[in-house]
Amino acid sequence: MAAGSGSRYGKLKQFDELGPNGEFLMEFSIYDAIKNGFNHIVLITKKENKDFLHEYLRDKIDNSIKIDVVVQEINNLPNNIIADSNRQKPWGTAHAVWCARNYIDTDFAIINADDYYGPNAFKNASEFFKNSSDQSNYGLVSYRLKNTLSKFGSVSRGVCKVFNGKLISINEHLKIEKNDNTIKDYESGNILSENDFVSMNFWLCRSNFFKYLEDYISDEIKNLEDITKSEIYLPFAAQQLLSKNIISIDAIDSDSEWFGVTYKEDKENSVERLNSYSKQGIYPTPLW
C-alpha cells in the first residue's frame, strides 16, 4: 500500500530515497518478497504516481515477476455507493486493499510501503502459505510494540491479544507515544505494554477477503464520524471477521526488526540501517 499522503512526514515518504543507492524503502520489501517466492507485486497508489511507479519498478525487476499498479480512487466504492463529500484523502487501508480486487485471485500478503519488515518476516509469511490452504485461516505477521515506536511523535498501531498462537482480538490505537517508561495511547487513555504484539499491516489473506471487504466497507462508510476525513481501517475489518468467527488468524512472529518513516526525523535512522544491512551483505548494493 503506497497511497498515503505523508502528512506527518512532510512529503511522499513512499518515494523517498533511503537506500545506499537511492532505493525506496518498499524496494527492500519487494526484494525480500521475491526472494521468498512471491511472484506478483501489486502496488496501490495515487493516480498521479501510477505511471512513474510502474516504469520505475519495471526497469529494475526481472520480467518473470508480474507488476500491477492500482489507483486508490476516492469514488471507487462498493455497490455503487456515492459519497457526497469534498473528500480529498484516501478512504484508508481497508479500501486500499479492496481497490486491488480485480488484480488478485490467489492467496496474498499485504504490507505498507513505508515500513521495513525484514527478510525473516517474508520467509515466515511464505511458510504460512505453503503449510496452510484453509480458506478461513488467515495470518498476521506481528511485532513487539516497543520495537515499533517513533522517537519523534505518536504512531497508530493495531494492538493484538494472542492465545496459543491465534489472534484473539485487535484494537486500533491512534496516538501511541512513550514518555519516560510509560507507553500510552493518548486518544483512548489506555496504558500499553512494551511487549504487546502489534500489527504493522503485514496480513496474510485469502482471495475471499475481497468479498468480506466489500460488505465491510459498504456498512462502515455509512457510519463514518467525518465523511471528509475519517478512514476505514484494515485491522477493524479483520476484527469484525474474527468476532463473527468467519475466519481465524494465526499470529506469526516476524522474527525480524522493524523500522519505518512516520516523521521526517525518522529518515536518518532508516538510511543508517539500510546502509548497515547492505554492508553486512544482507542486501546486494545496488539492490537490483
C-alpha positions in Angstrom: 0.0 0.0 0.0 1.6 3.3 -1.2 -1.3 5.7 -1.4 -0.8 7.7 1.8 -0.2 11.4 1.7 2.7 11.6 4.1 1.2 14.4 6.1 3.3 13.8 9.2 6.4 13.1 7.1 6.2 16.3 5.1 6.5 14.6 1.7 5.6 11.4 -0.2 7.7 9.1 2.0 7.0 6.1 -0.1 9.2 7.6 -2.8 12.0 9.0 -0.6 15.5 7.7 -1.5 16.6 5.9 1.7 18.8 3.0 0.4 22.5 3.2 -0.3 21.9 3.7 -4.0 18.7 5.8 -3.6 16.3 2.9 -3.3 12.8 3.4 -1.9 12.0 1.6 1.4 9.4 -0.5 -0.4 12.1 -1.9 -2.7 13.7 -3.8 0.1 10.3 -5.4 1.0 9.8 -6.3 -2.7 13.3 -7.8 -2.8 12.6 -9.9 0.3 9.2 -11.0 -1.0 10.6 -12.1 -4.4 13.4 -14.0 -2.7 10.8 -15.9 -0.7 8.7 -17.0 -3.6 6.2 -14.2 -4.2 5.9 -13.6 -7.9 3.3 -10.9 -8.4 3.7 -7.4 -7.0 0.5 -5.2 -6.8 1.1 -1.6 -5.7 -1.8 0.6 -4.6 -1.1 4.3 -5.0 -2.5 7.7 -6.1 -3.4 8.4 -9.7 -0.5 10.9 -10.2 2.0 8.2 -9.2 0.8 5.3 -11.2 2.8 5.6 -14.4 6.0 6.7 -12.6 5.9 3.8 -10.2 5.2 1.2 -12.8 8.1 2.4 -15.0 10.4 2.8 -12.1 10.0 -0.8 -10.9 9.6 -2.4 -14.3 13.0 -1.2 -15.2 14.6 -2.8 -12.2 12.7 -6.0 -11.5 13.0 -9.2 -13.7 10.2 -9.7 -16.2 9.4 -13.0 -14.6 7.8 -11.0 -11.8 4.4 -9.6 -12.6 3.8 -6.0 -11.6 0.5 -4.1 -11.4 0.0 -0.6 -10.1 -3.6 0.2 -8.9 -5.0 3.6 -8.2 -7.0 4.1 -5.0 -9.7 6.2 -6.4 -11.9 8.0 -3.9 -15.1 7.4 -6.0 -14.3 3.6 -6.4 -16.7 2.3 -3.8 -18.7 -1.0 -3.4 -22.3 -1.4 -4.5 -22.3 1.8 -6.5 -22.2 3.9 -3.3 -22.0 7.6 -4.0 -20.3 9.5 -1.1 -21.4 13.2 -1.4 -18.4 14.9 0.1 -15.4 17.2 -0.6 -13.1 14.4 0.5 -9.5 14.7 -0.8 -7.6 12.0 1.2 -8.0 8.2 0.5 -10.6 6.2 2.4 -8.0 4.2 4.4 -6.2 0.8 4.3 -9.3 -1.4 4.0 -10.5 0.5 1.0 -6.9 0.5 -0.5 -6.8 -3.3 -0.4 -10.3 -3.6 -1.9 -9.3 -1.5 -4.8 -6.9 -4.3 -5.9 -9.7 -6.9 -6.1 -9.6 -7.1 -9.9 -5.9 -7.9 -9.9 -5.6 -10.6 -7.4 -7.3 -14.1 -7.5 -5.0 -16.1 -5.2 -3.7 -16.0 -1.6 -1.8 -12.8 -1.0 0.1 -10.7 1.6 -0.5 -7.1 2.4 2.2 -4.7 3.5 2.8 -0.9 3.9 5.2 0.8 1.5 6.7 2.9 4.3 7.6 0.1 6.7 10.7 -2.1 6.7 9.7 -5.7 7.8 12.9 -7.7 7.5 13.8 -10.9 5.5 12.6 -13.4 8.1 9.2 -11.8 8.1 8.7 -12.7 4.4 10.2 -16.1 5.0 7.7 -16.8 7.7 4.9 -15.5 5.6 5.9 -17.7 2.7 6.0 -20.7 5.1 2.4 -19.9 6.3 1.0 -20.2 2.7 3.0 -23.3 2.0 1.7 -25.1 5.1 -2.0 -23.9 5.1 -4.6 -23.8 2.3 -7.6 -23.4 4.6 -9.5 -20.5 3.1 -10.8 -19.5 6.5 -7.3 -19.4 8.1 -5.5 -16.1 7.7 -2.3 -14.8 9.2 -0.8 -11.7 10.7 3.0 -11.2 10.9 3.3 -9.3 14.2 5.9 -7.2 16.1 6.5 -6.1 19.7 5.2 -2.6 20.4 8.4 -1.4 21.9 10.2 -2.0 18.6 7.7 0.0 16.5 7.6 3.4 18.2 9.0 6.6 16.9 11.1 9.0 19.0 9.6 11.9 17.2 5.8 11.7 17.8 2.8 9.4 18.1 2.1 6.4 16.0 -1.0 4.3 15.1 -0.9 0.6 15.9 -3.3 -2.3 16.0 -2.6 -3.8 19.4 -3.2 -7.6 19.5 -4.3 -10.1 22.0 -2.8 -13.6 21.3 -3.5 -17.0 22.8 -1.9 -20.3 21.7 -0.6 -18.7 18.5 -4.0 -17.4 17.5 -5.1 -13.7 17.2 -8.0 -13.2 19.7 -8.6 -9.5 19.1 -7.0 -6.5 17.6 -7.8 -2.9 18.6 -6.5 0.1 16.7 -4.8 2.8 18.9 -4.3 6.0 17.0 -2.0 8.1 19.1 0.6 6.0 20.9 3.6 7.6 22.5 6.3 6.7 25.0 7.1 9.1 27.8 9.6 8.2 30.4 8.8 4.5 31.0 5.1 4.6 30.1 3.6 3.8 26.7 0.2 5.3 26.3 -2.5 5.8 23.7 -3.4 9.4 24.2 -6.7 9.1 22.2 -8.2 6.3 24.4 -6.1 6.8 27.5 -5.0 3.2 27.6 -1.7 2.2 29.1 0.1 -0.3 26.9 2.8 -2.9 27.5 6.1 -2.7 25.6 5.8 -6.4 24.9 2.3 -6.2 23.4 2.1 -7.7 19.9 1.1 -5.1 17.3 0.0 -5.2 13.7 2.1 -3.4 11.1 -0.4 -4.3 8.4 1.5 -7.4 7.3 -1.6 -9.5 6.7 -1.7 -12.9 5.0 -5.1 -13.2 3.3 -7.2 -15.5 1.1 -8.8 -14.4 -2.2 -12.2 -14.4 -0.5 -11.1 -11.4 1.6 -12.3 -9.1 -1.1 -15.9 -10.1 -0.7 -15.7 -9.6 3.1 -14.1 -6.2 2.5 -16.9 -5.2 0.1 -19.5 -5.8 2.7 -17.5 -4.2 5.5 -16.8 -1.0 3.5 -20.4 -0.8 2.5 -21.5 -0.8 6.1 -18.7 1.3 7.5 -18.9 4.2 5.1 -22.5 5.0 6.3 -21.3 5.4 9.8 -18.1 7.5 9.5 -17.9 10.2 12.0 -16.5 12.7 9.4 -17.2 11.8 5.8 -14.4 14.1 4.6 -11.6 12.7 6.9 -12.4 9.5 8.7 -10.8 6.3 7.4 -11.8 2.7 7.1 -9.1 0.6 8.8 -7.9 -2.8 7.8 -7.5 -4.1 11.4 -11.1 -3.2 12.1 -12.2 -5.3 9.2 -10.1 -8.2 10.5 -11.5 -7.8 14.0 -15.1 -7.9 12.8 -14.4 -11.2 10.8 -12.8 -12.6 13.9 -15.6 -11.7 16.2 -18.1 -13.3 13.9 -16.0 -16.5 13.7 -15.8 -16.2 9.9 -12.0 -16.5 9.9 -9.2 -17.5 12.3 -5.9 -15.6 12.2 -2.5 -17.1 13.1 -0.3 -14.7 15.0 3.1 -15.2 13.3 6.3 -14.0 14.9 8.1 -11.7 12.4 11.5 -12.8 13.8 12.7 -9.5 12.3 13.5 -6.0 13.2 11.0 -3.3 12.1 11.5 0.3 11.3 9.6 2.9 9.4 9.4 6.6 8.4 6.4 8.2 10.1 8.1 11.5 10.7 10.9 13.3 8.7 13.2 12.8 11.7 12.9 9.0 11.2 14.7 9.2 7.9 18.2 9.3 9.3 17.7 6.1 11.3 16.3 4.4 8.2 19.2 5.4 6.0 21.7 4.3 8.5 20.1 0.9 9.0 19.7 0.2 5.3 23.3 1.1 4.7 24.4 -1.2 7.5 22.3 -4.1 6.2 23.9 -3.6 2.8 27.4 -3.6 4.3 26.6 -6.8 6.2 25.6 -8.5 2.9 22.0 -8.9 3.8 21.2 -7.0 0.6 23.3 -6.5 -2.5 24.2 -3.0 -3.5 22.8 -1.8 -5.8 19.7 -3.8 -4.9 18.8 -4.8 -8.4 
